[in-house]
Amino acid sequence: MLAKPTLLGGALAAVLSLSLSSPLAAQGAPQAKSEIVVKGIKGRVPTEVFGKRPFMRNPAISPDGTKIAVMMSRNGIDNLGIIDLTKPGSPPKFFARAEEFREAGDRTIGTWSWVGNRTVLFTVLSREIIFGQRSDLRRLVAYDLESGSITPLAWEGTTGDGGVILHRDHAKETILLQRSSFRNEQNEFRPEVISVDVRTGKFSTVQRPNVFVRSWVADGTGVIRAGVGNSDDGKVRLMYRANASEQFRTISNEKDATFTGTQVVPDIFTSDPNVAYATSNRDNFRRVYRIDLNTLQPIGKPIYEVPGHDVDDLIRDKSGSRLLGVRYTTNKPYVRWYDERLRAIQGFFDEDFGKGNAQLISANDDYTKLVMFIAKPSEPGTYYVYDTESGNLAVLGHFHPELKDADMNPTETIRYKASDGMEIPAVVTYPRHRPHRKNLPVIVMPHGGPFGVRDEEGFGFFPWHQAMAELGYVVIQPNYRGSGGYGREFVMEGRKPNGYGQRMQDDLNDALTWFGQTGLIDPKRACLMGWSYGGYATARGAQRDPSLWKCAIAGAGVYDFPMMKAFDQGTFGSFGASFQATADNLVAISSARNTNGPWSPILIVAGLRDARIPIEQSRTLVSRLKGSGKTEGVDFRYVEQPKGTHNLPYEDVHIEWLVEAERWAERFNPAYVPSDVDYARKPTVDPRFQPVAAAATAAR
């Protein structure tokens, strides 16, 4: 029996009423709005609050629906624990801290999931030096709810990665685990597959390593059906068999010269041994197909497609053999459910909370207990447990520890025209304290990646757009050419020789022109801010177009491409080293190689433990800025974070980045100036949050 949730009754209605809707401007020139006043917040939320770790994230419900494994923040430190749904009001039982090994380096907990109803598996991630190269290590650990014991699973004999679960048997409490192992004395790593008893830790070999295979694929019954390998020249080999008694045979060995993932790999094996579901961008946009595994050709027309956008991935049912739904993103993430029951449930939530604002995060075996995450794009969001039989919807916990369900700075997607006529989607966040939306200062915030990655509407894990909008800036996050989600051709536009560091930079500059013409922003009051590739683009903008940018805020960027390509060559091979460096002239697009001449004042932030972008990149930029006569503290500021990593996993390090960004922007491009019509109404910090900000500052 399917019951519609009682969404707005009693205490739940009071909780939900904290979220106040804010209509967003229609496509085109933004319109003036009333100031958005968040219930319970009288003034400005300080920047430190946006750097707080999520209070709760990624809850996973047990197969019987009685318990939830979840990561929760306690005093800024992530702790993995269990919530017992059969004992309402009882405190969580924590059993692992994500920062256990912080002093040793970038080590933390990755993912967590269930096998049976009494064992939680979680991965431990670390960065180590192996054979002279920085490497990611992943290990699997089992937590026994009954005994409280923590058992490493199959660590003995594992080399780099020992954390890929290919199949689970909840009844037998076993898993198929893919792990890397030595293949020969030349230190070449190839994965094997083992069957592991998660209660005892005992394991046996199921699939030996293959010289051509770097990852294995299992079907819903636990049979290894495919192997995928890639060579240093970029070829991707797919090996396949129809059943466990056959030998693997190569059915594809193609090179993807475009770096856009053109090769087809089966996602869901069907009951027909020669048919699978897979996604492909063979016709520009990634669509869902039924694939003939003998030819890797589509059977008939696409099963699902989204006009103008790629699909993201497929959702399989608990058996692993049936297509349950398709995830896709337009302005924000959505799901197209093929299961009629789940489609009806999604319809209920869409009706009450807005389309796509409720997402299914986890479900028990029979989908009668669902963990839902509900949030508008401007809200941090809240997790709920929905009982489909009774219709009860109960609050599990808020995502953000301080903001809870606060409806913050409104966000929408707008498409603008670049100077060459290409249409660029951008996520725009408006400062809620400035309702006139006229001639406002702006922060352009390019995302990382760059290729295949995109920004979307939503509060997010790193709500930098919200932090800067709360200060009074319009924040524009362009999905510049090369970004993912808009088809292969859009990605390839960024991968052209004149893309990286040139045309992709123009897309950022053109945002100032287009939005300036609408009257929303004052293009003469603009800063760049970004991390990773966004840090690169920020520094490149400061060097290439200093007349456009009042300041630049760069984190974890690449500043010397010849140096970075040499590093990537050793780490990823010759093909992988070319993934980023697509320009013909690497010196010309390297900000650290062009430090003479005028620059926008730039803040440079880098983590000493960053394993993706070596600290030498930032140190080299700083050294060459000094060598070109730039003055530290005036022309640039350098902040090196001793415990910082590329992914900002620690609260104090994250807060430091945001506070430094606030100070640099305020120094060179203040959000409020005397000529502003609302200068006298500049909001002060809400007293409620002052202790939080003070504690965060003290912790740093």
C-alpha positions in Angstrom: 0.0 0.0 0.0 1.3 3.4 -0.9 0.4 6.3 1.3 1.0 9.9 0.5 3.2 11.7 3.1 1.4 13.9 5.6 3.8 16.7 4.8 2.4 19.8 6.5 0.8 18.6 9.7 1.7 19.4 13.3 5.2 19.9 14.4 6.6 19.2 10.9 4.7 22.2 9.5 6.4 24.4 12.1 9.8 23.1 11.0 9.1 23.6 7.3 7.7 27.1 7.9 11.3 28.3 8.6 11.9 28.2 4.9 10.5 31.3 3.2 10.1 31.1 -0.6 11.9 33.8 -2.7 10.7 34.0 -6.3 13.6 34.2 -8.8 13.9 36.4 -11.8 12.8 34.9 -15.1 15.3 34.2 -17.9 16.8 37.5 -19.0 17.5 40.7 -17.1 17.1 40.2 -13.3 14.2 42.1 -11.7 14.2 44.0 -8.4 12.9 42.0 -5.4 12.0 42.7 -1.8 14.7 42.1 0.7 14.7 38.5 1.8 14.4 38.3 5.6 15.1 34.8 6.9 13.1 33.9 9.9 15.3 33.9 13.0 18.2 35.7 11.3 18.1 39.5 11.8 21.4 40.5 10.1 24.2 39.1 8.1 25.5 35.6 8.5 29.2 35.8 9.1 31.5 34.1 6.6 32.9 31.7 9.1 29.4 30.0 9.3 29.6 29.0 5.6 32.8 27.2 6.3 31.3 24.9 8.9 31.3 21.2 8.2 27.9 19.7 7.4 26.1 18.5 10.5 24.9 15.4 8.7 25.6 14.0 5.3 25.0 10.9 3.2 22.8 8.8 5.5 22.6 5.2 4.4 19.7 3.1 5.7 20.1 -0.6 6.6 18.5 -3.3 4.4 15.8 -3.9 7.1 15.2 -0.2 7.5 15.9 -0.1 11.3 19.3 1.8 11.4 21.1 4.5 9.6 24.9 4.9 9.1 25.7 8.6 8.8 28.6 11.1 9.0 28.0 13.8 11.5 30.1 16.8 12.6 31.0 17.2 16.2 32.9 20.4 17.1 34.0 20.6 13.4 35.2 17.0 13.2 33.5 14.4 11.1 32.4 11.2 13.0 30.8 8.1 11.5 28.0 6.7 13.5 24.8 4.7 13.8 21.3 6.1 14.4 18.8 3.4 15.7 15.4 4.2 14.2 13.7 1.7 16.6 14.7 3.9 19.5 13.5 7.5 18.7 15.4 10.1 20.6 18.4 8.0 21.4 21.8 9.5 20.6 23.9 8.3 17.7 26.6 5.8 18.5 29.9 6.9 16.9 32.6 4.5 16.0 35.1 6.2 13.7 36.5 9.8 13.3 37.3 11.0 9.9 40.3 12.9 11.2 41.9 10.0 13.0 45.1 10.3 11.0 45.2 14.0 10.3 48.6 14.5 11.8 50.0 11.9 9.5 48.7 13.5 6.3 45.6 13.6 4.1 43.9 10.6 5.6 40.1 10.4 6.1 37.0 8.3 5.7 35.6 8.1 2.2 32.3 6.2 1.8 30.1 3.9 3.9 27.5 1.4 3.2 25.8 -1.7 4.6 26.2 -5.5 4.1 23.4 -7.2 5.9 21.9 -5.5 8.9 24.7 -5.7 11.4 27.8 -4.7 9.4 28.8 -1.2 8.1 31.7 -1.0 5.6 33.7 2.2 5.2 36.7 3.1 3.3 39.8 4.8 4.7 41.6 7.1 2.2 45.2 8.3 2.4 47.9 9.8 0.2 51.3 8.2 0.3 54.6 8.1 -1.7 54.9 4.8 -3.5 57.9 4.2 -5.8 58.6 7.9 -5.7 55.1 9.0 -6.8 52.2 10.5 -4.8 49.5 7.9 -4.8 46.0 7.5 -3.4 45.5 4.5 -1.1 42.1 3.1 -0.2 41.3 0.4 2.3 38.1 -1.2 3.4 37.1 -1.6 7.0 34.1 -3.4 8.6 32.3 -2.3 11.8 30.3 -5.0 13.6 27.3 -3.4 15.4 26.9 -6.3 17.7 30.5 -6.6 19.1 31.6 -3.1 18.3 34.8 -4.4 16.7 36.4 -2.8 13.7 38.1 -5.2 11.2 40.3 -4.3 8.3 39.2 -6.3 5.2 41.7 -7.9 2.9 44.5 -5.4 3.7 47.1 -8.1 3.4 48.4 -8.3 -0.1 46.6 -5.1 -1.2 48.7 -2.5 -2.9 47.1 0.8 -4.0 43.3 0.4 -4.0 41.4 -2.1 -1.9 38.1 -0.4 -1.6 35.9 -1.1 -4.7 32.8 -3.2 -3.9 31.5 -4.8 -7.0 28.6 -6.9 -5.5 27.0 -7.5 -2.1 25.2 -10.5 -0.8 23.2 -9.3 2.2 22.0 -12.8 3.2 25.4 -14.4 3.1 27.1 -11.2 4.4 29.8 -11.4 1.7 31.0 -9.0 -0.9 33.0 -9.1 -4.1 35.9 -6.7 -3.6 38.2 -5.4 -6.3 41.7 -4.7 -5.1 45.0 -3.9 -6.8 47.9 -6.3 -6.4 51.4 -6.9 -7.7 51.4 -8.5 -11.1 55.2 -9.0 -11.5 58.5 -7.8 -10.4 58.2 -4.7 -12.6 55.8 -3.3 -9.9 52.9 -3.1 -12.3 49.5 -3.0 -10.6 46.5 -4.9 -11.9 43.3 -5.6 -9.9 41.9 -8.9 -8.8 38.5 -9.7 -7.4 38.1 -11.6 -4.1 35.1 -12.8 -2.2 35.2 -11.5 1.4 33.2 -12.6 4.4 32.6 -9.3 6.2 32.0 -10.9 9.5 35.3 -12.9 9.7 37.5 -11.1 7.2 38.3 -14.3 5.4 38.6 -14.1 1.6 39.2 -16.1 -1.5 40.1 -15.3 -5.1 37.3 -15.0 -7.6 39.0 -13.3 -10.6 42.8 -13.2 -11.1 44.4 -10.1 -12.5 44.5 -9.7 -16.3 47.3 -7.8 -18.0 44.8 -5.7 -19.9 42.2 -4.9 -17.2 42.3 -2.1 -14.7 38.7 -2.4 -13.5 36.1 -5.2 -13.4 32.3 -5.1 -13.8 29.9 -7.6 -12.1 26.3 -8.3 -13.0 23.4 -8.4 -10.5 24.1 -12.1 -9.6 27.8 -11.5 -8.7 29.4 -12.9 -11.9 32.3 -10.9 -13.3 31.1 -10.0 -16.8 33.4 -7.4 -18.1 36.9 -5.9 -17.7 38.0 -2.4 -18.7 41.5 -1.3 -19.3 43.3 1.8 -20.6 46.7 2.1 -22.1 49.2 5.0 -22.0 48.2 6.1 -25.5 44.5 6.6 -24.4 43.0 3.4 -25.7 40.2 1.9 -23.7 39.8 -1.8 -24.0 36.5 -3.6 -23.1 36.6 -7.4 -22.4 33.4 -9.3 -22.0 31.8 -12.7 -21.4 28.2 -13.7 -21.4 28.4 -16.0 -18.3 30.9 -17.4 -15.7 31.9 -20.4 -17.9 33.1 -18.4 -20.9 36.5 -16.8 -21.4 36.8 -13.1 -21.7 37.1 -11.7 -25.2 38.0 -8.2 -26.4 35.0 -6.5 -28.0 36.4 -3.0 -28.2 39.8 -1.3 -28.1 39.3 2.4 -29.1 41.2 5.6 -28.4 39.2 8.6 -27.2 41.2 11.5 -28.7 38.6 14.0 -27.4 39.0 13.1 -23.7 35.2 13.1 -23.5 34.5 9.5 -22.6 33.2 8.3 -25.9 33.8 4.6 -25.2 30.8 2.5 -24.2 31.0 0.5 -20.9 27.9 -1.5 -19.7 26.2 -0.1 -16.6 23.5 -2.7 -16.0 23.4 -6.2 -17.3 19.9 -7.4 -18.2 18.5 -11.0 -18.1 19.5 -11.3 -21.7 23.3 -12.1 -21.5 24.0 -10.1 -24.6 22.1 -6.9 -23.7 23.0 -4.2 -21.2 22.0 -0.7 -20.4 24.7 1.9 -21.0 25.1 5.6 -21.6 26.9 7.1 -24.6 27.6 10.5 -26.1 28.0 9.0 -29.6 25.5 11.6 -30.9 26.9 14.6 -29.0 24.6 14.4 -25.9 25.0 11.5 -23.5 21.9 9.4 -23.7 20.7 6.0 -22.3 20.7 3.0 -24.6 20.1 -0.7 -24.7 23.4 -2.0 -26.0 24.2 -5.2 -28.0 27.2 -6.5 -26.2 28.5 -8.3 -29.2 28.8 -5.1 -31.3 28.5 -2.4 -28.6 25.9 -0.8 -30.9 22.6 0.6 -29.6 19.4 -1.5 -30.0 16.9 0.9 -31.4 16.4 4.5 -30.3 17.7 5.9 -27.0 15.8 4.8 -23.9 16.1 8.3 -22.4 17.5 11.6 -23.3 17.3 15.2 -22.1 17.2 17.8 -24.9 20.3 20.1 -24.7 21.8 18.2 -21.7 23.7 15.0 -20.9 22.2 12.3 -18.6 24.4 11.8 -15.5 24.1 8.1 -14.6 21.8 5.1 -14.2 20.1 3.9 -11.0 19.7 0.1 -10.6 17.4 -1.7 -8.3 18.5 -3.8 -5.3 19.0 -6.9 -7.5 21.4 -4.9 -9.7 19.6 -6.2 -12.9 16.8 -3.7 -13.5 16.9 -0.1 -14.5 15.2 1.9 -11.8 15.8 5.4 -12.9 18.1 7.9 -14.7 19.7 10.9 -13.0 20.2 14.0 -15.0 20.9 17.7 -14.4 19.5 20.8 -16.2 19.6 23.7 -13.8 19.8 21.3 -10.8 19.7 17.5 -10.4 16.5 15.5 -11.2 15.6 11.8 -11.6 13.4 10.2 -14.2 12.0 7.1 -12.4 11.0 4.0 -14.4 9.7 2.3 -11.3 6.0 3.3 -11.1 5.9 3.3 -7.3 8.9 5.5 -6.9 7.7 7.8 -9.7 4.4 8.3 -7.7 6.3 9.0 -4.6 8.5 11.5 -6.4 5.3 13.1 -7.7 4.0 13.6 -4.1 7.2 15.3 -3.0 7.4 17.5 -6.2 3.8 18.6 -5.6 4.5 19.7 -2.0 8.1 20.9 -2.2 8.7 21.9 -5.8 10.1 19.7 -8.7 13.4 18.2 -7.9 13.7 19.7 -4.4 13.3 16.3 -2.8 15.9 13.6 -3.6 15.9 10.0 -2.7 19.2 9.3 -0.9 18.9 5.8 0.4 16.3 3.0 0.8 15.8 -0.2 2.6 15.5 -3.5 0.6 11.8 -3.2 -0.2 11.7 0.5 -0.6 9.2 1.0 2.3 11.7 3.2 4.3 13.2 6.1 2.3 15.8 8.6 3.3 14.9 11.9 1.5 16.9 15.1 1.3 14.7 18.2 0.9 16.0 21.6 -0.1 15.4 24.5 -2.4 18.5 25.7 -4.2 19.0 28.5 -1.7 18.6 26.2 1.4 21.2 24.0 3.1 18.5 21.3 3.3 17.2 18.6 5.7 17.2 14.8 5.7 14.0 13.0 6.4 12.9 9.4 6.9 9.7 8.6 4.9 7.6 5.6 5.8 5.8 4.8 2.6 3.2 2.6 4.3 2.1 5.0 7.1 2.9 8.2 5.2 4.9 9.5 8.1 7.7 11.9 7.3 10.1 12.4 10.2 13.1 14.8 10.4 16.4 13.0 10.6 18.7 15.9 10.7 19.8 19.2 9.1 22.6 19.4 6.6 24.1 22.6 8.1 24.7 22.8 11.8 23.9 26.6 12.2 21.7 27.6 9.2 19.4 24.5 9.3 16.5 25.3 6.9 17.3 28.9 6.4 16.3 30.1 2.9 19.4 32.2 2.0 20.6 34.1 -1.0 18.4 33.2 -4.1 19.9 31.4 -7.0 18.9 30.9 -10.6 20.4 29.8 -13.9 20.8 32.3 -16.7 22.3 31.8 -20.2 24.4 34.7 -21.5 26.1 35.2 -24.9 29.9 35.1 -25.2 31.6 37.5 -27.5 31.8 34.9 -30.2 28.1 34.1 -30.0 28.3 30.9 -28.0 25.6 30.6 -25.3 27.1 30.1 -21.8 24.9 28.8 -18.9 25.7 30.5 -15.6 24.5 30.0 -12.0 23.7 33.4 -10.5 23.3 34.1 -6.8 21.8 37.4 -5.7 22.6 39.1 -2.4 19.4 38.9 -0.4 20.1 42.2 1.5 20.2 44.2 -1.7 16.7 44.0 -3.3 17.2 46.7 -5.9 19.6 44.5 -7.9 21.2 47.4 -9.7 24.9 48.1 -10.4 26.1 45.7 -7.8 29.7 44.5 -7.2 30.3 41.0 -8.6 32.4 37.9 -7.9 32.9 35.7 -10.9 33.6 32.2 -9.6 34.8 29.6 -12.2 34.5 26.0 -11.1 37.3 23.4 -10.9 37.9 20.6 -13.3 37.6 22.1 -15.8 36.5 19.5 -18.4 33.3 17.5 -17.7 32.6 19.4 -14.5 29.8 22.0 -14.0 28.1 24.2 -11.5 24.4 23.8 -10.7 21.8 25.4 -8.5 22.1 24.3 -4.9 23.6 25.2 -1.5 26.2 22.5 -1.9 29.0 21.1 0.2 31.2 24.2 -0.3 28.7 27.1 -0.4 31.2 29.8 -1.4 28.7 31.5 -3.6 26.4 31.9 -0.6 29.2 33.2 1.6 30.1 36.0 -0.9 26.5 36.8 -1.8 25.8 37.3 1.9 28.6 39.9 2.0 26.7 41.9 -0.7 28.2 40.6 -4.0 26.4 39.1 -7.0 28.1 35.8 -7.6 28.3 34.4 -11.2 29.4 30.9 -11.7 29.9 30.4 -15.5 29.7 27.0 -17.0 32.3 28.1 -19.5 33.0 26.0 -22.7 34.6 22.8 -21.7 32.2 22.3 -18.8 30.3 19.0 -18.6 26.6 18.3 -19.0 26.0 20.2 -22.3 27.2 17.6 -24.8 30.5 16.4 -26.2 30.8 19.3 -28.6 30.6 21.8 -25.8 33.4 20.0 -23.9 35.5 19.9 -27.1 35.2 23.7 -27.6 37.2 24.0 -24.4 39.7 21.4 -25.5 40.7 23.2 -28.6 44.2 24.7 -28.7 42.8 28.2 -28.2 40.5 27.1 -25.4 42.5 26.6 -22.3 43.7 29.9 -20.8 42.3 31.8 -23.8 38.8 31.4 -25.1 37.7 29.8 -21.8 39.0 33.0 -20.1 37.0 35.1 -22.5 33.9 33.4 -21.3 34.6 34.7 -17.9 35.3 38.2 -19.2 32.2 38.1 -21.3 30.0 37.6 -18.2 31.0 41.1 -17.1 29.9 42.6 -20.4 26.6 40.7 -20.7 25.5 41.1 -17.1 26.7 44.7 -17.1 24.4 45.4 -20.0 21.4 44.1 -18.0 22.2 46.6 -15.3 22.6 43.9 -12.6 26.3 44.4 -12.0 28.8 47.2 -12.3 31.5 45.5 -14.4 34.1 47.9 -13.0 33.6 46.4 -9.5 34.5 42.7 -10.3 36.8 40.1 -8.8 37.7 36.5 -9.7 37.6 33.7 -7.2 38.3 30.0 -7.7 39.9 26.8 -6.5 41.9 24.1 -8.5 41.2 24.9 -12.2 39.2 27.9 -10.8 42.4 29.0 -9.1 44.3 28.7 -12.4 41.7 30.7 -14.2 41.7 33.3 -11.4 45.5 33.8 -11.6 45.4 33.8 -15.4 42.7 36.5 -15.3 44.8 38.6 -12.9 47.8 38.3 -15.3 46.1 38.4 -18.7 43.2 40.9 -18.0 44.2 43.0 -15.0 42.2 46.0 -16.3 39.0 43.9 -15.8 39.5 42.6 -12.3 39.8 44.6 -9.2 41.2 41.6 -7.4 41.8 37.9 -7.7 41.4 35.1 -5.1 43.2 31.9 -6.2 43.3 28.6 -4.4 45.2 25.4 -5.3 45.8 26.4 -8.9 48.2 25.4 -11.6 50.4 28.4 -12.5 53.3 26.8 -14.4 52.0 24.3 -17.0 55.4 23.0 -18.3 56.2 22.1 -14.6 52.7 20.6 -14.1 52.8 18.5 -17.3 56.1 17.0 -16.2 54.5 16.0 -12.9 51.4 14.6 -14.6 53.6 12.7 -17.0 55.1 10.7 -14.1 51.7 10.3 -12.4 49.3 9.7 -15.2 51.4 8.8 -18.2 51.8 10.7 -21.5 48.1 10.5 -22.4 46.9 11.6 -19.0 49.4 14.4 -18.8 47.7 16.0 -21.9 44.2 16.0 -20.3 44.7 19.5 -18.9 47.4 21.0 -21.1 45.5 21.4 -24.4 47.0 24.7 -25.5 49.7 24.9 -28.2 51.9 27.2 -26.1 52.0 26.1 -22.4 54.3 28.9 -21.5 52.0 31.6 -22.8 49.0 30.4 -20.7 51.1 29.9 -17.5 50.7 32.9 -15.2 53.9 32.1 -13.3 55.8 32.4 -16.6 54.4 35.9 -17.2 54.8 37.8 -14.0 56.2 41.0 -15.6 53.8 43.8 -16.3 50.6 44.8 -14.5 48.6 42.3 -12.4 45.4 42.5 -10.5 46.1 42.2 -6.7 46.0 38.5 -6.0 45.5 36.3 -3.0 47.2 32.9 -3.3 46.1 30.1 -1.0 47.7 26.6 -1.1 47.7 23.5 1.0 51.1 22.0 1.9 49.5 18.5 1.7 47.9 18.9 -1.7 48.6 15.7 -3.6 46.9 16.8 -6.8 48.6 20.2 -7.3 52.1 20.2 -5.8 52.9 23.1 -3.4 55.7 24.0 -5.8 53.1 25.5 -8.1 52.1 28.2 -5.6 55.6 28.7 -4.3 56.9 29.2 -7.9 54.3 31.8 -8.6 55.1 33.7 -5.4 58.8 33.5 -6.2 58.4 34.9 -9.7 56.0 37.6 -8.6 58.7 38.8 -6.2 61.3 38.5 -8.9 59.2 40.7 -11.1 59.1 43.4 -8.5 55.7 42.7 -7.0 55.4 43.5 -3.3 54.0 40.9 -0.9 51.1 42.4 1.1 50.4 45.0 -1.6 50.4 43.3 -5.0 49.8 39.8 -3.6 49.3 37.8 -0.4 50.4 34.2 0.0 48.7 31.9 2.6 50.2 28.4 2.9 48.1 26.0 4.9 50.3 23.4 6.7 47.4 20.9 7.0 45.6 22.0 3.9 44.9 19.5 1.1 43.3 19.8 -2.3 39.8 18.9 -1.1 39.6 21.1 2.0 38.5 18.3 4.3 39.1 20.2 7.6 36.8 22.8 9.0 39.5 25.3 10.2 41.3 25.1 6.9 38.1 25.7 5.0 37.1 28.6 7.1 40.5 30.2 6.7 40.2 30.1 2.9 36.8 31.9 3.1 37.8 34.5 5.6 41.0 35.3 3.6 38.8 35.7 0.5 36.4 38.0 2.3 39.2 40.2 3.5 40.9 40.4 0.1 37.7 41.2 -1.7 36.7 43.9 0.9 40.2 45.5 0.6 40.2 45.9 -3.2 36.6 45.6 -4.2 34.4 46.5 -1.2 30.8 45.2 -1.4 29.4 48.6 -0.2 30.8 52.0 -1.2 29.4 55.4 -0.3 27.9 55.9 -3.8 25.7 52.8 -3.3 22.0 53.6 -2.8 21.9 51.1 0.1 25.2 52.1 1.6 23.5 53.3 4.8 21.6 50.0 5.1 24.7 47.7 5.0 23.7 44.8 7.3 25.6 44.0 10.4 26.4 40.6 11.7 23.5 38.9 13.3 24.3 38.6 17.1 23.1 35.0 17.1 26.2 34.0 15.0 28.8 36.2 16.6 29.9 33.4 19.1 30.2 31.0 16.1 32.4 33.4 14.2 34.5 34.1 17.3 35.0 30.4 18.0 36.0 29.7 14.4 38.5 32.5 14.4 40.0 31.3 17.7 40.3 27.8 16.3 42.3 29.0 13.4 
